[in-house]
Amino acid sequence: MRRFVTLPTVAYWLHSVVLGICVIALTGCAATRQAWFPPVHPESELERNRFQVTPGADVIGRLGLVKLEEGDTLPDVARHFSVGINAISAANPGVDVWLPKAGERITLPLNFILPDAPRKGIVINLATMRLFQFKENGGALTVSTYPVGIGTKERPTPQGPTRVARKASRPTWYVPASIAEDHRKKGDILPAKVPPGPENPLGDYALYLSRSGYLIHGTNKPASIGLKASNGCMRLYPEHIEVLFRDTAVNTPVLIVNQPYLIGQRDGVLYMEAHTPLEDSGTSELARIHAKLKSFERASARTLDWDKINTVQTEARGIPVPILELRPGAEQEASSPLRIEHPAALYGRPELPALKLDAWYVLVGDMRDEIEARRTAAIINHQGPPIPARVLSKDSSYRIVAGPFSDGGKARDAAKRLKIDLDIDGIVIEPGRTI
C-alpha cells in the first residue's frame, strides 16, 4: 500500500501548536482528579460571558467541570463554553487537544481576575488572550468577556490605548501588501480584496480601531481563538463578535495590555492568576507582580506563602488560585467548581456530511497508526473554512479522506489549502473511484 504522506510535518505542526498554547505542568490538577464530585448541574447555571462586578472585588466567574464524551475535542469544548484553546489547554495539562479520552473530567476556566486597568470601555489582555467590555448601568458595573486570537510573534498585536473608529457588518477585506507577499511565497495568490462570505477572514463583523490597520473582528477559523495566529488584529468567535458589535458604540475607548500575572480579591480571599508570558515579557511582568505582592505584605502586615506563589507562577494554569485568607474561614467559603452536565451537542462542532458515490474526494494519507490518523482528521476538520475529513479502515491501514466535494474545483481548492496550511500533499479522487 502506497503511503501518500507520512505526516511528519503534521506531527511537527501539532507539537508546535500544543507547545505554543500551554506549558504542560508536571504536577496534576487536584480539581480534575478528585474522587468525589458534587451533583451535576445544567450547563445554563454556569455563566460564560456576562458578570456583575461587585464593588471592591477583582475576581469574576466560577470554574466548571465537565466529563468528556467520545468524539469530543478540546477546541469544540472550548468554543461551546466560551473559552480559547490556550485557556482550556493550560487549565488541563496533559490532556490531548485533539483526541482526549472519553470520561476525562475537564476544568472549564470560567473565572477570571480582571486586568489591572481602568474599568471602562474595552480592555484586552494579550497575555490571557481575553477581552473585557465594561459598562455601567444605574451605578452597577457589568463586564462582558470573550476569548480572542491575537497577533503572531512576527506580527504582534500592539499595546496601548486606542478607540473604536468605525464599525462594519459584512466587511470587505482589503489585503495588505505584506500579507499578500507572504501568501505569494507559499504559492497562494490572494486577490486585492475579499468580499463578504466564508472565505473572508474578517468574518461578518468588524470594529476598526483608530490605530490604522488593526481591527477587532470575527473569523472563519474558529479553532484559532486563543492562539497567536493573526496578523496583529484581535479575532473573536463568530457568535461573540456579533454581540460585541451590537453592544459597542463608535468612539468606545480600547486599552490593550500585556499582564500574564494578576492578583485580586473576592469575598475575603486574595487570588493569583498566572499565564505563560508572551515573548520577552516574562521577567519584567514577574518583577511587577512581585513588587505589588511585597507592597501588599507591608500594607497588611501579613506574610505571604512565597512557595505557593512560585508554584502558581510556574504552573501557569491560567485560573485564579487562593494565596491568602484575608479573614478566617474565607477560603473554605470560596466557590468550588460547578460540575456541569455534558451538552447534548457542542456548539460549532464540525459536522461530517455523508459519503456519496458521485462526489469528489481528496485522499490525504494512508497510515498504520489509527490514533495519528484520527488526530490528523480532527486537525483538518477544524480548518477554516471547514474541510470535512474522516478515517476509513482499509486492510491493516487507516485512510484519511477529505470530502465529499460537489465538483473537481472544490476538491482541488481543498487539496491546495491542505498543502498551504498543513504541508500535506493530498491526491484528488474523481467520482466513482475507490477511496
GILINLIN-V469322 format. One line per field, one symbol per residue. phi: phi as a letter, one per 20 degrees, with the letter a starting at -180 (. if undefined). A space follows every 50 residues. Layout:
BEGIN
phi: ???
END
This chain:
BEGIN
phi: .fefbemfffffffgfffffdaefffeedffedfedcfgedffffdfdcc ceefgndddcnbfcccefdgnfcfgffgfgdmcefffffffcfneffecf ffnfedfefdcbefgeagebmdcdeffelbdcdebdbmneddcdcbfcec ffffcfffeoebbfeacbelfeeeffgffgfgfffendeeffbdfgqfee femebbdeeffgndcdbfadcgfefnceceeofddcggfeffffgfedeg mgfccdcccfdccadalmcedccccfffgmdfffffffffffffffgffe ldeeeffffffgffflemcfcfcaeebgnfffeffegefdffffbefnfg defffcfedebceeacceefffffffffffgdfcgfcfbbddebldcced cdpecfbfffffffffffffecldeedfdfgnefd
END
